[in-house]
Amino acid sequence: MNTTASMVTRMADKVTLSLNPDTLARARAAAGQEGMSLSAWIDRAARREALRHAARRQDEWLAANPEVRDELDGFDRLADNLEAGWTDLVEAA
């Protein structure tokens, strides 16, 4: 394994943020309570918010395209049936 290449891909981008003093104090306290650095805590918070935003956009798109939701629900039912079949095979063994 090339450790140099591995290290390069894991390096974080550095940014400058401006935070409200109260927000910064709360973030520092929360990070400390969880045993995390402020950077790691903010990274996790930003990632969570980005995922929530993406999920909201997906839900809005699916609401505007109900035929796709119906098709996805059909795939879910098929997967449930297939998984149930595997469970039956395990129990038979």
Z-matrix of the N, CA and C atoms (Angstrom, degrees):
N
C 1 1.456
C 2 1.524 1 109.16
N 3 1.291 2 116.12 1 135.63
C 4 1.458 3 121.67 2 178.92
C 5 1.531 4 108.38 3 -84.65
N 6 1.328 5 117.06 4 102.93
C 7 1.469 6 119.99 5 -175.71
C 8 1.517 7 112.61 6 -68.37
N 9 1.328 8 117.49 7 -30.48
C 10 1.465 9 119.52 8 178.75
C 11 1.519 10 109.98 9 -64.08
N 12 1.324 11 116.99 10 -48.05
C 13 1.463 12 120.31 11 179.16
C 14 1.520 13 110.48 12 -64.37
N 15 1.316 14 116.62 13 -37.75
C 16 1.457 15 120.86 14 179.39
C 17 1.524 16 110.74 15 -63.38
N 18 1.310 17 117.31 16 -42.76
C 19 1.461 18 121.02 17 -179.76
C 20 1.518 19 111.30 18 -67.39
N 21 1.317 20 117.57 19 -37.46
C 22 1.457 21 121.08 20 -178.36
C 23 1.519 22 110.49 21 -64.44
N 24 1.330 23 117.60 22 -39.31
C 25 1.459 24 119.33 23 -177.93
C 26 1.524 25 112.39 24 -72.09
N 27 1.326 26 118.36 25 -17.76
C 28 1.457 27 120.83 26 -178.79
C 29 1.523 28 113.10 27 -97.00
N 30 1.295 29 118.85 28 -4.31
C 31 1.464 30 120.58 29 -178.56
C 32 1.525 31 109.73 30 -71.04
N 33 1.310 32 115.72 31 138.64
C 34 1.459 33 121.05 32 179.31
C 35 1.522 34 110.02 33 -89.88
N 36 1.316 35 115.55 34 150.20
C 37 1.459 36 120.28 35 172.78
C 38 1.523 37 108.31 36 -75.65
N 39 1.308 38 116.17 37 140.58
C 40 1.461 39 121.06 38 176.99
C 41 1.522 40 108.57 39 -95.31
N 42 1.337 41 115.36 40 134.90
C 43 1.460 42 121.50 41 179.39
C 44 1.525 43 108.65 42 -134.50
N 45 1.307 44 115.28 43 159.77
C 46 1.458 45 121.16 44 174.41
C 47 1.518 46 107.44 45 -106.33
N 48 1.321 47 116.22 46 127.94
C 49 1.463 48 121.23 47 -179.80
C 50 1.520 49 109.92 48 -117.25
N 51 1.299 50 115.78 49 147.44
C 52 1.466 51 121.47 50 171.72
C 53 1.517 52 106.79 51 -111.99
N 54 1.337 53 116.33 52 119.26
C 55 1.455 54 121.11 53 -178.55
C 56 1.516 55 110.13 54 -122.07
N 57 1.308 56 115.51 55 146.50
C 58 1.451 57 121.75 56 172.06
C 59 1.527 58 107.30 57 -58.42
N 60 1.336 59 119.04 58 137.77
C 61 1.468 60 120.69 59 -177.81
C 62 1.535 61 113.56 60 -53.69
N 63 1.324 62 117.28 61 -39.60
C 64 1.460 63 120.36 62 179.02
C 65 1.531 64 110.71 63 -66.21
N 66 1.324 65 116.38 64 -41.58
C 67 1.465 66 120.67 65 178.27
C 68 1.520 67 110.33 66 -62.17
N 69 1.322 68 116.38 67 -44.13
C 70 1.462 69 120.75 68 179.56
C 71 1.526 70 110.82 69 -62.13
N 72 1.321 71 116.97 70 -44.08
C 73 1.470 72 120.24 71 179.68
C 74 1.526 73 110.90 72 -62.35
N 75 1.324 74 116.48 73 -42.36
C 76 1.470 75 120.03 74 179.38
C 77 1.527 76 111.02 75 -66.61
N 78 1.331 77 116.66 76 -40.12
C 79 1.467 78 120.25 77 179.07
C 80 1.525 79 110.74 78 -65.11
N 81 1.320 80 116.46 79 -43.11
C 82 1.476 81 119.71 80 178.17
C 83 1.527 82 110.89 81 -61.65
N 84 1.326 83 116.31 82 -43.56
C 85 1.465 84 120.14 83 -179.80
C 86 1.529 85 110.67 84 -63.88
N 87 1.315 86 116.57 85 -44.88
C 88 1.468 87 120.20 86 -179.54
C 89 1.523 88 110.90 87 -63.86
N 90 1.330 89 116.39 88 -42.99
C 91 1.466 90 120.17 89 178.66
C 92 1.522 91 110.26 90 -61.41
N 93 1.319 92 116.46 91 -44.25
C 94 1.460 93 120.52 92 179.46
C 95 1.517 94 112.28 93 -62.26
N 96 1.327 95 116.80 94 -40.85
C 97 1.464 96 120.85 95 179.49
C 98 1.524 97 111.61 96 -64.22
N 99 1.318 98 116.41 97 -29.28
C 100 1.460 99 120.50 98 -179.16
C 101 1.524 100 112.12 99 -96.11
N 102 1.339 101 116.35 100 2.85
C 103 1.456 102 119.73 101 178.83
C 104 1.518 103 113.13 102 68.61
N 105 1.318 104 116.15 103 31.06
C 106 1.461 105 121.44 104 -178.54
C 107 1.521 106 109.79 105 -115.32
N 108 1.320 107 115.06 106 156.86
C 109 1.459 108 118.80 107 170.74
C 110 1.528 109 107.80 108 -72.97
N 111 1.322 110 115.87 109 158.44
C 112 1.459 111 119.80 110 177.15
C 113 1.524 112 110.10 111 -59.42
N 114 1.330 113 117.10 112 -41.38
C 115 1.467 114 120.61 113 179.95
C 116 1.522 115 111.41 114 -60.60
N 117 1.330 116 116.94 115 -45.62
C 118 1.470 117 120.43 116 -179.45
C 119 1.523 118 110.56 117 -64.89
N 120 1.338 119 116.93 118 -40.03
C 121 1.455 120 120.63 119 -179.37
C 122 1.525 121 110.91 120 -65.23
N 123 1.335 122 116.78 121 -44.75
C 124 1.468 123 120.52 122 179.16
C 125 1.523 124 110.43 123 -66.90
N 126 1.336 125 117.85 124 -38.30
C 127 1.462 126 120.86 125 176.99
C 128 1.527 127 109.99 126 -59.12
N 129 1.332 128 116.39 127 -46.68
C 130 1.464 129 120.56 128 179.91
C 131 1.529 130 110.93 129 -64.25
N 132 1.332 131 117.25 130 -43.08
C 133 1.465 132 120.83 131 179.76
C 134 1.528 133 110.90 132 -62.77
N 135 1.323 134 116.84 133 -42.56
C 136 1.467 135 120.57 134 179.57
C 137 1.524 136 110.67 135 -66.03
N 138 1.336 137 116.66 136 -41.33
C 139 1.470 138 120.43 137 178.75
C 140 1.530 139 110.23 138 -62.51
N 141 1.331 140 116.86 139 -44.83
C 142 1.468 141 120.34 140 179.10
C 143 1.524 142 111.35 141 -60.53
N 144 1.318 143 117.06 142 -44.34
C 145 1.465 144 120.29 143 -179.48
C 146 1.526 145 110.77 144 -65.60
N 147 1.328 146 117.11 145 -40.08
C 148 1.469 147 120.28 146 178.15
C 149 1.528 148 110.59 147 -62.80
N 150 1.325 149 117.49 148 -40.17
C 151 1.465 150 120.83 149 178.26
C 152 1.526 151 111.08 150 -68.10
N 153 1.326 152 117.28 151 -39.33
C 154 1.472 153 120.02 152 176.36
C 155 1.525 154 110.65 153 -61.64
N 156 1.321 155 115.60 154 -43.11
C 157 1.467 156 120.34 155 179.25
C 158 1.526 157 110.17 156 -62.09
N 159 1.329 158 116.94 157 -44.76
C 160 1.467 159 120.73 158 179.09
C 161 1.528 160 110.57 159 -62.77
N 162 1.319 161 117.54 160 -39.89
C 163 1.467 162 120.92 161 179.31
C 164 1.528 163 110.75 162 -65.19
N 165 1.341 164 116.88 163 -40.60
C 166 1.468 165 119.82 164 177.36
C 167 1.519 166 110.63 165 -62.62
N 168 1.330 167 116.97 166 -42.97
C 169 1.471 168 120.32 167 179.06
C 170 1.519 169 110.76 168 -63.60
N 171 1.333 170 117.10 169 -40.27
C 172 1.462 171 120.29 170 178.43
C 173 1.531 172 110.26 171 -64.38
N 174 1.325 173 116.99 172 -44.68
C 175 1.464 174 120.31 173 178.83
C 176 1.526 175 111.03 174 -60.70
N 177 1.328 176 117.09 175 -41.46
C 178 1.467 177 120.73 176 178.13
C 179 1.521 178 110.57 177 -63.10
N 180 1.332 179 116.66 178 -41.72
C 181 1.463 180 120.45 179 -179.65
C 182 1.526 181 109.88 180 -66.28
N 183 1.325 182 116.82 181 -43.43
C 184 1.463 183 119.58 182 179.23
C 185 1.525 184 111.29 183 -64.64
N 186 1.327 185 117.64 184 -35.68
C 187 1.465 186 120.65 185 177.26
C 188 1.522 187 110.73 186 -64.85
N 189 1.323 188 116.95 187 -34.04
C 190 1.464 189 121.46 188 179.07
C 191 1.525 190 111.98 189 -80.61
N 192 1.333 191 117.33 190 -12.87
C 193 1.469 192 122.57 191 -178.72
C 194 1.533 193 109.19 192 -131.17
N 195 1.346 194 117.58 193 69.29
C 196 1.467 195 120.67 194 -173.34
C 197 1.527 196 113.88 195 -61.75
N 198 1.313 197 117.52 196 -26.11
C 199 1.469 198 119.15 197 179.53
C 200 1.524 199 111.02 198 -64.71
N 201 1.315 200 116.62 199 -31.98
C 202 1.464 201 120.22 200 177.46
C 203 1.524 202 109.32 201 -70.39
N 204 1.334 203 117.32 202 -41.61
C 205 1.471 204 121.05 203 177.59
C 206 1.530 205 109.79 204 -58.95
N 207 1.347 206 116.75 205 -42.88
C 208 1.465 207 120.29 206 179.00
C 209 1.525 208 111.00 207 -61.00
N 210 1.329 209 116.34 208 -41.86
C 211 1.462 210 120.32 209 179.54
C 212 1.531 211 110.82 210 -65.96
N 213 1.316 212 117.29 211 -42.40
C 214 1.465 213 120.54 212 177.94
C 215 1.527 214 111.31 213 -63.62
N 216 1.328 215 116.31 214 -40.25
C 217 1.467 216 119.63 215 177.16
C 218 1.524 217 110.52 216 -61.90
N 219 1.334 218 116.77 217 -37.26
C 220 1.460 219 120.66 218 176.61
C 221 1.518 220 111.68 219 -63.42
N 222 1.320 221 117.16 220 -41.82
C 223 1.468 222 120.60 221 176.90
C 224 1.528 223 110.85 222 -63.90
N 225 1.330 224 116.93 223 -38.95
C 226 1.470 225 120.34 224 177.61
C 227 1.528 226 110.89 225 -61.66
N 228 1.344 227 116.25 226 -43.67
C 229 1.471 228 119.26 227 178.76
C 230 1.526 229 110.55 228 -63.55
N 231 1.324 230 117.32 229 -41.27
C 232 1.460 231 121.21 230 178.30
C 233 1.523 232 110.44 231 -61.67
N 234 1.319 233 116.92 232 -45.17
C 235 1.467 234 120.66 233 179.49
C 236 1.525 235 110.70 234 -62.35
N 237 1.332 236 116.94 235 -40.65
C 238 1.469 237 120.12 236 177.90
C 239 1.524 238 110.69 237 -61.01
N 240 1.335 239 116.59 238 -42.42
C 241 1.469 240 120.40 239 179.30
C 242 1.519 241 111.09 240 -65.65
N 243 1.319 242 117.26 241 -41.21
C 244 1.463 243 120.54 242 179.65
C 245 1.519 244 110.84 243 -66.18
N 246 1.329 245 116.97 244 -41.93
C 247 1.464 246 120.51 245 178.60
C 248 1.519 247 110.94 246 -63.98
N 249 1.325 248 117.16 247 -37.31
C 250 1.466 249 120.47 248 178.81
C 251 1.521 250 109.96 249 -63.40
N 252 1.329 251 116.91 250 -37.51
C 253 1.460 252 120.84 251 177.90
C 254 1.514 253 112.00 252 -63.12
N 255 1.326 254 116.91 253 -38.57
C 256 1.466 255 120.19 254 178.72
C 257 1.521 256 110.22 255 -67.49
N 258 1.312 257 117.20 256 -37.62
C 259 1.463 258 120.26 257 178.16
C 260 1.520 259 110.11 258 -61.87
N 261 1.337 260 116.58 259 -42.20
C 262 1.463 261 120.65 260 178.49
C 263 1.516 262 110.85 261 -60.35
N 264 1.334 263 117.42 262 -39.79
C 265 1.461 264 120.99 263 -179.83
C 266 1.520 265 111.04 264 -66.13
N 267 1.313 266 117.43 265 -38.92
C 268 1.462 267 121.15 266 -179.85
C 269 1.524 268 109.87 267 -65.64
N 270 1.318 269 115.89 268 -43.40
C 271 1.462 270 119.76 269 -179.65
C 272 1.524 271 111.40 270 -65.30
N 273 1.330 272 117.81 271 -30.89
C 274 1.465 273 121.57 272 -179.22
C 275 1.521 274 111.79 273 -73.69
N 276 1.315 275 117.61 274 -24.12
C 277 1.472 276 120.84 275 -175.43
C 278 1.478 277 114.41 276 -75.83
